[in-house]
Structures are given as structure tokens and as C-alpha cells.
Amino acid sequence: MKKQTFIPWIFLLPFLISLSLFFVYASMRALMLSFTNYNLFNDYTFIGIENYKALFRDSNFLFALRNTVFYAFFVTIVQTFFALVLAALLNIKIRGINFFRAGFYLPSVTSSVVITVIFLWLFQRRGMVNFILSRMQALIPSVLTLILIIAAVQTLLVLLEKRRGMPVKILELPLLITSMLIAGLAVTALNSFGIIPIPEFEEINTIWLNTRESFMGIPRPLWAIIIQNIFTTIPTLMLIFLAGLQDVPPVLYEAARIDGAGPYLQFRYITIPSIRPVLFLVLTLSLIGTLQMFDQVAIYGDAVPLQSVITLAYYVYNRMFPGGTLPQVGMASAAAMFLAVITIAAVILQRLLIKSEADR
């Protein structure tokens, strides 16, 4: 019996040693150094909470705190939502679905350095992003006309079907496809006869990277990193959600359909409660990843102003390896402890929110 108890610890020993050395010991030492003025080259002296006070007098730290909080909050919500929606779509059992699953997952297996360099080119003044925005601006009249015609035709078809006594919904799929086809032909004819001409598009030369200008109060370079991170992270979270969705018993959906529940009610009252543990895992991984985002900021480098994209993780690195000046280990350790507290608090808070929702 003792042998059976002892053997697992032998297999766990390498992990426990690395955990103790690189996490427990490193965390305790960082906590201790956060109360000192250590710079790697002199003997440290304890200065109490002066480093923590100095953080809030440092403009770079305040910018890093603002960027990190917004980045983590916005990216976590957006990528979790779209990952869940995408997983639900890819959970449908149709021929060739594995091809689409593999295709959607490809961005996650690509090197983050390669993806970041590609996005640096996309967000240049004459890059693909500004080109697409220019084309979209020129097509706004045609798109609005298309939407209005679809809405009008769809309403007319639904009213005609209901007048015949057919139990149709406003977004009945066959009728919606018919409305889209009619609207597409109508807009094409209007464009051909010059009634709604497609104007020559004016090039949009928005500066996304080397600028301090903001959009919705957030620097444009940070928006570029947000878009990139959402694009590369959604596939990983989608895969986790997809594994959780495949464990939901199909009989629950069959019973719900018999009771007359539509797709929304099935999703709200069956899918979400069934994958609540998976949702907690995804939110936790997303929060930790976004709060500790570092590599994109480091790769963007001098292509963007530092204060526009600096995060708490990069602030720690910047204080630890400042270039031509002495390292401020005490300040870096204090910022690292502050980041650790924010991360733990965010995970605990979202856990309490998910738990309280489950108790309702």
C-alpha cells in the first residue's frame, strides 16, 4: 500500500521541483524584491511600499494599466462570444465539416511573430485595412439599399404566406434566401442604370500604427493589436467550446424541439448551462492571456508609440531591461505583483459571477 502511494510522487517529482523553483520561489523572491531598491548590481535595502507608490506616479504605468484593463475586458468578451458562436456552427454534423474545423483553427497554429509581422503590413497607411475601408465607404449607398429591399421583400413574403394560413416566422430561411436574391438583382439593376451609381472610392489614409490618435478613447495602435489577438485566439477557444458542445446529450435538444423551443431557447437553457464549466475554463484562460499580453507589443517595437500599446507585462519587462540605464528590479517586481493581484482578482470575480448565475 505504501509503495502504491509512493510511486505517483516519483512521477510528480520533476513537475513539483520545476513548480517550486520557477513559480513558488520566483514569486516569493519577486514579492521580497518589490520592497527593495535592488538594481542587480548593488546590495538591496528595504524601502517599504515606496515602489508601489512610485508606480502610480509613473505615467507609463498608468498608461499600461489603462491599456491592460481595456484590452483584457474587451478582448475576453469579444473572443469568447465569437468562439462560442463559431463552435456552435461547427458542431453541426454535415459532410466535410472537419475541413472547415481545420481551416478555422489554422490561425492558432501559426507563429505569433509571423502573424504580427503580417498585421504590421496590413495596418500600414497604404495597407489592406485602409483599402477595404475605402471600398466599404464607396459601397455604403448600395449596401443600405440592399438591406432596405431585403427587409421590404421579406416582410411582403411573410405577410402573403400568413394570409394563406402558413405558420411562418419573420426570418423564415427559404423566404429570406428568396428576398436576398431579389434584392441582389434589384441593386444590380439600379447600379447598371445609374440610379444608384457606385462612386469612385476615395483612399482612406488612416494612420493606425505610428500615431497617438485615439478611436473611442483607445489608441489606434492598440486597436490593431486587439484585432490581431482576437483573430489568432478565437480558434483555440473555439476548439475548447467544440469539445464541450459535443458532450451535451442530444436527447436534451430533441426534448426541447418537441416542446416547441426554438434555437435561441435551446441555446439559452440547454447549451449554456451544459457547458458552464467549459465557459469558466475559457474565460479564465482568456483573462490570464489578455492580462499578460506581451509578445505583440514587443514585436511592434518602434513601429508604434510606447504609451499607446504598453501593457503591464511589457512594463515589467521594460523596467527590468531598460536598455542603457540600470534595471529597476524593485519597480519591476512591484508591477509584477500588482499584475498578479489583478489576474487573481479577475479570475475569482468571474468565477463568482458564473457560480451565482448557476444558482439562479
Long-range contacts (C-beta under 8 A, 24 or more apart in sequence): 27-340, 30-333, 30-336, 30-337, 31-333, 31-337, 33-329, 33-330, 33-333, 34-330, 34-333, 34-334, 34-336, 34-337, 35-330, 36-329, 36-330, 37-330, 38-329, 38-330, 39-326, 39-327, 39-328, 39-329, 39-330, 40-326, 40-327, 40-329, 41-326, 44-329, 44-330, 47-330, 51-330, 51-331, 51-333, 51-334, 52-334, 52-338, 54-331, 54-334, 55-331, 55-334, 55-335, 55-338, 58-331, 59-307, 60-306, 60-307, 60-310, 60-315, 60-318, 61-315, 61-335, 63-307, 63-308, 63-310, 64-310, 64-311, 64-312, 64-314, 64-315, 64-335, 65-312, 67-218, 67-219, 67-222, 67-308, 67-309, 67-310, 67-311, 68-290, 68-291, 68-293, 68-311, 68-312, 68-313, 68-339, 68-342, 69-342, 70-218, 70-222, 71-222, 71-225, 71-226, 71-290, 71-293, 71-311, 72-287, 72-290, 72-291, 72-293, 72-346, 74-226, 75-226, 75-229, 75-230, 75-233, 75-286, 75-290, 76-283, 76-286, 76-287, 76-290, 78-230, 79-229, 79-230, 79-233, 79-234, 79-237, 79-286, 80-237, 80-279, 80-282, 80-283, 80-286, 82-230, 82-234, 83-234, 83-235, 83-237, 83-238, 83-240, 83-241, 83-282, 84-238, 84-241, 84-279, 86-234, 86-238, 86-241, 87-238, 87-239, 87-241, 87-242, 87-244, 87-245, 88-241, 88-245, 88-267, 88-271, 90-238, 90-242, 91-242, 91-245, 91-246, 101-242, 104-235, 104-238, 105-235, 105-236, 105-238, 105-239, 106-235, 107-231, 107-232, 107-234, 107-235, 108-232, 108-233, 108-235, 108-236, 108-239, 110-232, 112-232, 112-295, 112-296, 112-299, 113-295, 113-299, 115-228, 115-231, 115-232, 116-228, 116-295, 116-296, 116-299, 116-300, 117-299, 119-224, 119-227, 119-228, 120-209, 120-300, 120-303, 123-208, 123-209, 123-224, 124-208, 124-209, 125-205, 125-206, 125-207, 125-208, 126-203, 126-205, 127-208, 129-208, 130-203, 130-204, 130-205, 130-206, 130-208, 131-203, 133-204, 133-206, 134-201, 134-202, 134-203, 134-204, 135-201, 137-201, 137-202, 137-204, 138-198, 138-199, 138-200, 138-201, 138-202, 139-198, 141-196, 142-187, 142-190, 142-191, 142-196, 142-198, 145-187, 145-190, 145-196, 146-183, 146-184, 146-187, 149-179, 149-182, 149-183, 149-186, 149-187, 150-176, 150-179, 150-180, 150-183, 153-178, 153-179, 153-182, 153-183, 154-179, 209-300, 209-303, 209-304, 210-303, 210-304, 210-305, 211-305, 211-308, 212-305, 212-307, 212-308, 219-305, 219-307, 219-308, 219-309, 220-308, 221-300, 221-304, 221-305, 221-308, 221-309, 222-308, 222-309, 224-304, 225-293, 225-296, 225-297, 225-300, 225-309, 228-296, 229-290, 229-293, 229-296, 233-286, 233-289, 237-282, 237-285, 237-286, 240-278, 240-281, 240-282, 240-285, 241-275, 241-278, 241-282, 243-278, 244-274, 244-275, 244-277, 244-278, 244-279, 245-271, 245-275, 247-274, 247-275, 248-274, 248-275, 273-358, 276-354, 276-358, 279-354, 280-350, 280-351, 280-354, 283-350, 283-354, 284-347, 284-350, 284-351, 287-343, 287-346, 287-347, 287-350, 288-343, 288-347, 291-339, 291-342, 291-343, 291-346, 292-339, 292-343, 312-338, 312-339, 312-342, 313-339
